[in-house]
Amino acid sequence: MLEKLSGIAERYDQLGQWMADPEIVTDYEKVAEYAQERSNLEQIVNAYHIYRAVLEGIDEARDLLESTDDYEMRELAQEELRDLEAQRETLEEKIRLMLLPKDPRDSKNVIMEIRAGAGGDEAGIFAGDLLRMYTRYAETQGWKTDLMDISETGVGGINKVTVEIKGKGAFSRLKYESGVHRVQRVPATESQGRIHTSTATVAVLAEVDDVEIDINQDDLEVDSFRAGGAGGQHVQKNETAIRITHKPSGVVVQCQDERSRTQNLQRAMSILRARLYDMEVRRIQEEQDAARRSMVGSGDRAEKIRTYNYPQSRVTDHRINFTKYNLQAVIDGDLDEFIDELATREQAELLQQADL
């Protein structure tokens, strides 16, 4: 670990030297690139310097214990040694986490898609509940939400909704929410009081820039149509809604929430880029390590990741076997305990795999 840290510190210093080089300082793009990389390394370099100072202190305390017979000096050295060794353990754990490979998508904004699954009208109502849950969670994080596209049912539910969530660390927190969510409750229309099970799927995509994924315009089929409201009625006279089909992958995206065709086209392209990027990331991950598909945070959309049981006020995340009996608070956006547990478990699994 020390060798790896030393190499990072050398890179940090080298970047500083390059940024001060008269031949480079006028290349603003290059300087900005170096400054960003240096900023990303700063926290771990600072921790490395503290770690080295602690190791040196440990060596000095041990040397003192070996070189003196003075009782008081030995007591002071032993006390200092205990404190420094505790600091070393804490720092080593902190640094190991810093050295874990970072998900390059963690700093991205999010495009979230929620779809009603099995369960008829109740599934659509549950999809609406999930939308409100994530919207409220975003509010607690200081993130901005923007509805991109929505298809509603006639009973106050949602067939499908796409929402953009913008804010620092949005993907790093919400990426664990991809999968099948299940609700168990008595529907308002159930006269016998029987518990009904419904599902909704959540897909969390990292928003990507144009330069990150190249889309051949010849591979796109773009159709315009009039935007529709709940129940299928048309609400606009002009064909402003957009449907894009990416022919090589078969991915279909539509957007009708904006007032103009151009705005809907831009939104639809943003969703398409995010979906294609997500597909490529998944393909690479599967090729590199098939075992990662079962890891916490993999977001396998085929598995039931969480159950919301209303009669017992229970929410259970099946990936980590973690249960809370505060369902209403969770539905109101209190998700941090689940996300923190998922992130901790993922870090533990990554540490097991890493040679640190």
C-alpha positions in Angstrom: 0.0 0.0 0.0 2.8 2.4 0.8 4.3 1.9 -2.7 1.0 2.7 -4.3 0.6 5.8 -2.1 4.1 6.9 -2.9 3.3 6.7 -6.6 0.1 8.8 -6.2 2.1 11.4 -4.2 4.7 11.6 -7.0 2.0 12.0 -9.6 0.4 14.8 -7.5 3.7 16.7 -7.3 4.4 16.2 -11.0 1.0 17.6 -11.9 1.8 20.7 -9.8 5.1 21.1 -11.6 3.5 20.8 -15.0 0.9 23.4 -14.1 3.7 25.9 -13.3 5.6 25.1 -16.5 5.7 28.3 -18.7 5.2 26.2 -21.8 2.0 24.6 -20.4 0.5 27.5 -18.4 -1.0 29.1 -21.5 -2.8 25.9 -22.6 -5.9 26.5 -20.5 -7.5 23.2 -21.4 -4.5 21.2 -20.4 -4.1 23.2 -17.1 -7.8 22.6 -16.3 -7.3 18.9 -17.0 -4.2 18.7 -14.7 -6.0 20.8 -12.0 -8.9 18.5 -12.0 -6.7 15.4 -11.7 -4.7 17.0 -8.9 -7.8 18.0 -7.0 -9.0 14.4 -7.2 -5.7 13.2 -5.7 -5.4 15.9 -3.0 -7.4 14.1 -0.3 -5.6 10.8 -0.5 -2.2 12.6 -0.7 -3.0 14.5 2.4 -4.0 11.3 4.2 -0.7 9.7 3.0 1.4 12.5 4.5 -0.4 12.1 7.8 0.0 8.3 7.6 3.8 8.6 7.1 4.1 11.0 10.0 2.2 8.4 12.2 4.5 5.6 11.1 7.6 7.7 11.8 6.1 8.5 15.3 5.6 4.8 15.9 9.2 4.1 15.0 10.5 6.8 17.3 8.4 5.6 20.2 9.7 2.0 19.7 13.3 3.3 19.5 12.7 5.2 22.8 11.4 2.1 24.5 14.4 0.1 23.4 17.0 2.7 24.4 15.8 3.9 27.8 15.4 2.3 31.2 13.7 5.4 32.7 10.3 4.3 34.1 8.5 7.6 33.3 9.9 7.9 29.8 8.9 4.3 29.1 5.4 5.0 30.3 5.1 8.1 28.1 6.5 6.2 25.1 4.1 3.2 25.6 1.1 5.6 25.9 2.2 7.5 22.8 2.7 4.2 20.9 -0.8 3.0 21.8 -2.3 6.2 20.5 -0.3 6.2 17.3 -1.1 2.5 16.5 -4.8 3.3 16.9 -4.4 6.2 14.6 -2.5 4.0 12.1 -5.4 1.4 12.0 -8.0 4.2 11.5 -5.9 5.8 8.7 -5.2 2.5 7.0 -9.0 1.7 6.8 -9.7 5.2 5.5 -6.9 5.0 2.9 -8.0 1.6 1.7 -11.4 3.0 0.9 -9.8 5.9 -0.9 -7.8 3.5 -3.0 -10.8 1.6 -4.2 -11.6 2.1 -7.9 -14.1 4.9 -8.4 -17.2 4.5 -10.5 -16.6 7.2 -13.2 -20.4 7.7 -13.2 -20.6 8.7 -9.5 -20.4 12.4 -10.2 -23.1 12.3 -12.9 -26.6 13.5 -12.9 -29.3 10.8 -13.1 -32.0 9.9 -15.5 -34.5 7.7 -13.6 -37.1 5.6 -15.3 -40.0 4.1 -13.3 -42.4 1.6 -14.9 -45.5 -0.1 -13.5 -45.0 -3.9 -13.4 -47.3 -6.7 -12.4 -50.4 -5.9 -10.5 -52.7 -3.9 -12.8 -53.9 -0.5 -11.5 -52.3 -1.0 -8.2 -48.9 -1.3 -9.9 -49.4 2.0 -11.5 -50.3 3.6 -8.2 -47.2 2.1 -6.6 -45.1 3.5 -9.5 -46.5 7.0 -8.6 -45.6 6.3 -4.9 -42.0 5.6 -5.9 -41.8 8.8 -8.0 -42.9 10.8 -5.0 -40.4 8.9 -2.8 -37.5 9.7 -5.0 -38.6 13.3 -5.6 -38.8 13.9 -1.8 -35.4 12.2 -1.3 -33.9 14.5 -3.9 -35.3 17.5 -2.1 -33.6 16.4 1.2 -30.3 16.2 -0.8 -30.7 19.6 -2.3 -31.0 18.1 -5.8 -33.2 19.4 -8.6 -35.8 17.2 -10.3 -37.2 17.7 -13.7 -40.0 15.6 -15.3 -38.9 14.5 -18.8 -41.8 12.2 -19.8 -44.8 10.6 -18.2 -47.6 8.2 -19.2 -50.4 8.1 -16.7 -53.2 5.7 -16.0 -56.8 6.7 -15.6 -56.9 5.9 -11.9 -54.2 8.3 -10.7 -51.3 5.9 -11.4 -48.3 5.9 -13.7 -47.5 3.5 -16.5 -44.0 4.9 -17.0 -42.2 8.1 -16.0 -38.8 9.5 -16.8 -37.3 12.1 -14.4 -34.0 13.9 -14.5 -32.3 14.4 -11.1 -29.5 16.9 -11.0 -27.1 17.4 -8.1 -23.7 16.6 -6.6 -23.4 12.8 -6.1 -26.8 12.0 -7.4 -25.7 8.8 -9.3 -23.4 7.7 -6.5 -26.4 7.5 -4.1 -29.2 6.5 -6.4 -27.4 3.8 -8.4 -28.4 1.2 -5.8 -32.1 1.8 -6.5 -32.1 0.0 -9.9 -34.2 -3.2 -9.8 -37.7 -4.5 -9.1 -39.5 -3.0 -6.2 -42.5 -4.9 -4.7 -45.4 -3.6 -2.6 -47.7 -5.6 -0.4 -50.8 -3.8 0.8 -54.6 -3.8 0.7 -55.8 -1.7 -2.4 -58.4 0.9 -1.8 -60.7 -1.0 -4.1 -60.4 -4.3 -2.3 -63.6 -4.9 -0.3 -62.4 -8.1 1.3 -59.3 -6.6 2.9 -57.0 -9.0 1.0 -53.3 -8.1 0.6 -52.3 -7.5 -3.0 -48.8 -7.8 -4.3 -47.6 -5.4 -7.1 -44.3 -4.5 -8.6 -42.6 -1.6 -10.3 -39.2 -1.4 -12.0 -36.7 1.4 -11.4 -33.8 2.0 -13.8 -31.2 4.5 -12.7 -29.1 5.8 -15.6 -26.1 8.2 -15.5 -26.6 11.2 -17.7 -23.8 11.4 -20.3 -22.4 14.2 -22.5 -22.4 14.1 -26.3 -18.7 13.4 -26.4 -18.9 10.3 -24.2 -20.9 8.2 -26.6 -21.0 8.6 -30.4 -24.4 8.0 -32.0 -24.6 7.6 -35.8 -27.5 9.7 -37.0 -28.1 7.1 -39.8 -28.9 4.6 -37.0 -31.8 6.7 -35.8 -35.5 6.7 -36.8 -37.2 9.8 -35.6 -41.0 10.1 -35.5 -43.1 13.1 -34.5 -46.6 12.8 -33.1 -49.1 14.9 -31.0 -48.5 14.8 -27.3 -51.2 12.9 -25.4 -52.7 13.1 -21.9 -54.1 10.6 -19.4 -56.4 8.1 -21.2 -54.8 8.7 -24.5 -56.5 12.0 -25.6 -54.4 14.4 -27.6 -53.6 17.6 -25.8 -51.7 19.5 -28.5 -52.6 20.3 -32.1 -49.0 20.3 -33.4 -46.8 17.2 -33.6 -44.3 18.2 -30.9 -43.8 14.9 -29.3 -40.8 12.8 -30.4 -40.1 9.1 -30.6 -36.6 7.9 -31.4 -35.7 4.4 -32.4 -32.0 3.3 -32.2 -32.1 0.7 -34.9 -28.9 -1.3 -34.0 -30.0 -1.8 -30.4 -33.8 -1.6 -30.7 -33.9 1.0 -27.9 -37.0 3.2 -28.2 -37.2 6.6 -26.5 -40.0 9.1 -26.5 -40.5 12.5 -25.0 -43.6 14.7 -25.1 -43.4 16.9 -21.9 -41.8 20.0 -23.6 -43.7 22.5 -25.6 -41.6 22.4 -28.8 -40.4 19.6 -31.0 -36.7 20.7 -30.7 -36.9 20.6 -26.9 -38.4 17.1 -26.9 -35.8 16.0 -29.4 -33.0 17.2 -27.2 -34.5 15.5 -24.1 -35.1 12.2 -26.0 -31.5 12.2 -27.3 -30.3 12.8 -23.7 -32.3 9.7 -22.5 -31.0 7.7 -25.5 -27.4 8.5 -24.8 -27.9 7.5 -21.1 -29.5 4.2 -22.0 -26.8 3.3 -24.6 -24.0 4.3 -22.2 -25.6 2.1 -19.5 -25.8 -0.8 -21.9 -22.2 -0.4 -22.8 -21.0 -0.2 -19.2 -23.0 -3.3 -18.3 -21.5 -5.2 -21.3 -18.0 -4.3 -20.3 -18.6 -5.2 -16.6 -20.0 -8.6 -17.6 -17.0 -9.3 -19.9 -14.5 -8.3 -17.3 -16.0 -10.1 -14.3 -19.1 -12.2 -14.4 -19.1 -12.4 -10.6 -19.8 -8.7 -10.3 -23.3 -9.2 -11.6 -24.3 -10.5 -8.1 -22.5 -7.7 -6.2 -24.4 -5.2 -4.2 -25.1 -2.2 -6.4 -25.0 -4.1 -9.7 -28.6 -3.0 -10.2 -29.8 -6.2 -11.8 -33.3 -5.2 -12.9 -34.5 -8.8 -13.0 -34.2 -9.3 -9.2 -36.6 -8.1 -6.6 -34.4 -5.7 -4.6 -36.9 -4.3 -2.0 -40.3 -5.1 -0.5 -42.6 -2.5 1.0 -45.1 -4.3 3.3 -47.8 -1.9 4.5 -49.6 -4.2 7.0 -46.3 -4.6 9.0 -45.0 -1.1 8.2 -41.9 -3.0 7.0 -39.4 -2.2 4.3 -36.8 -5.0 3.5 -33.9 -4.7 1.1 -33.3 -8.3 0.0 -29.7 -7.7 -1.3 -28.4 -7.0 2.2 -31.2 -8.5 4.3 -31.7 -5.1 5.9 -35.2 -4.3 7.4 -36.7 -1.1 8.8 -40.1 -0.8 10.4 -40.7 2.8 9.4 -42.4 2.3 6.0 -44.2 5.7 5.9 -40.9 7.5 6.6 -39.2 5.6 3.7 -42.1 6.4 1.3 -41.7 10.0 2.4 -38.1 10.0 1.2 -36.1 8.7 4.2 -33.7 6.4 2.2 -30.3 7.2 3.6 -30.1 4.2 6.0 -30.7 1.8 3.1 -28.3 3.6 0.8 -25.6 3.8 3.4 -25.9 0.1 4.2 -25.7 -0.8 0.5 -22.7 1.5 -0.1 -20.9 0.0 3.0 -21.6 -3.5 1.8 -20.3 -2.7 -1.7 -17.1 -1.2 -0.2 -16.6 -4.3 1.9 -16.9 -6.6 -1.2 -14.6 -4.4 -3.2 -12.0 -4.4 -0.4 -12.1 -8.2 -0.3 -11.3 -8.3 -4.0 -8.7 -5.5 -4.0 -5.0 -6.2 -3.2 -4.6 -3.5 -0.6 
